[in-house]
Amino acid sequence: MTVSVWQADDTQPIQEVDFLVVGAGLAGCTAAYFASQAGRKVVITDSQDIGLGATSRNAGFMITGLDCYYAEGIERYGHAVAKEIWELSLHTHKIWRDMAHDTDVKMITCGSLLLAESEAEAEDVKKSAQALKADGIDVIFHEDDPLKRGYFSAIEQPWDGAVQPYQLVNAILAKSGATFIGNNELYRIEQLAPQKVMVYTRKYRFIAQKVMLCTNAYSPRIHPYFVGKVVPTRAQVLATEPLETAPLPMIGYSDYGYMYYRTTFDNRLLIGGGRKQNKPAEDDTIEDKITDAVQAILDDYLKTRFPEVKAPVTRRWSGIMGFSVDGLPLAGTIPDMPDVGFAVGFTGHGLALGGGTAQRAVNKLLTGQHAGAVDASRLG
């Protein structure tokens, strides 16, 4: 968001804050939780309301792993980093399950399928299954299509699950004990002195000892440090009306993650994707809208892969993801602002990596502890 001089003229009331989190999605609310666990008094602010960005517009997939197949991750990042990110995703899912415990958050362990849509992808799936098993990760490799829908092979991960993400983020906020100030756009941030950061927002000028930016796709609009490191990227989905029988027992994705699908808790078929064929329009945009080109691909996928589903599509929506330049999340502090930390760049895998990354980012901001494979220092 941008803020005009008419909306805020830099004379807004000053509010002193111990630990300020900017961004009230899953990463932000989780950061608030861990900061409060460390004894800090936390305020969260957001340009909208709780979890109204990508947090509650995603598919609710709790799929363990990286943003690519495991074998490719080893080639891309090295074996140690690929394994660390895998373990970080397991840790993140433990965070979500702990947060959902004793709440009414809808969450199930239904398993996931990583499905190949071509012979070439089937070879990559097989290599990844072998690499996972070599690291003691007991996936199930299917030589053919377990769904009988025209796929070539699959990796099954029985421990994966699905969640209602909007319920989850609200549960995390409640457990954090943080004060929330919504509908409050940020338009400038300055490090005034050690332990003194001025954050200019439409309603207040916050003076905070520590600030944590959990602004993901919108980070480049807040500070130039993120330009070229985080790219806003649009995702689109559709959902049918509720069905009498569930078409899918598990959550799944295919075509290297460009297509994904699940049965929702009220028995709708949800299908997302279509970005690969429309990258010029879907990449590097914060315009939150659906487009005919992408929705046509989703409609065709529904007819081709799920021909028995005759129910009409009743919902279509989009969300803006934050893709990091190298596919790994970013946790760190802004170089010229040592009291301003961040946890961003989840590359469409916030439910896999957001919680653990936020925890590491809080630890780095408060204690200086290196954030491991997600530490932003790797980018210079």
SULTA-V181803 format. One record per backbone hydrogen bond with DSSP energy under -1.0 kcal/mol. NH is the residue of the N-H (numbers start at 1). CO is the residue of the C=O. Records with the same first field share a line. If there is no record, write none. Layout:
NH=CO  CO
This chain:
8=4
15=205
17=207
19=41
20=210
21=43
22=212
23=45
29=25
30=26
31=27
32=28
33=29
34=30
35=31
36=32
37=33
38=34
39=36
40=35
43=19
44=179
45=21
46=181
51=24
52=49
56=53
57=54
62=161
73=69
74=70
75=71
76=72
77=73
78=74
82=78
83=79
84=80
85=81
86=82
87=83
88=84
89=85
90=86
91=87
92=88
93=89
94=90
95=91
96=92
97=93
98=94
99=95
100=96
103=100
108=162
111=160
112=157
113=251
114=155
115=253
116=153
122=118
123=119
124=120
125=121
126=122
127=123
128=124
129=125
130=126
131=127
132=128
133=129
134=130
135=131
136=133
137=132
139=137
140=156
142=154
152=116
154=142
155=114
156=140
157=112
160=157
161=62
162=108
163=60
164=106
168=164
169=165
170=166
171=167
172=168
173=169
174=170
175=171
176=172
177=173
179=42
181=44
183=48
184=46
187=200
188=200
190=198
192=196
193=196
196=193
197=208
198=190
199=206
200=188
201=204
202=185
205=13
206=199
207=15
208=197
209=17
210=18
211=339
212=20
213=341
214=22
218=215
219=216
221=218
222=219
223=219
226=223
227=224
229=226
230=226
231=323
233=321
234=282
235=319
237=317
238=271
239=315
240=269
241=312
243=267
251=111
252=261
253=113
254=259
258=255
259=254
260=272
261=252
262=270
264=268
267=264
270=262
271=238
272=260
273=236
278=275
282=278
283=279
284=232
285=232
289=287
295=291
296=292
297=293
298=294
299=295
300=296
301=297
302=298
303=299
304=300
305=301
306=302
309=306
314=239
315=239
317=237
319=235
321=233
323=231
325=229
330=344
331=374
332=342
334=340
337=334
340=337
341=211
342=332
343=213
344=330
347=322
349=346
353=349
354=350
357=353
358=354
359=355
360=356
361=357
362=358
363=359
364=360
365=361
366=362
367=363
368=364
374=371
375=372
376=331
378=375
379=376
380=377
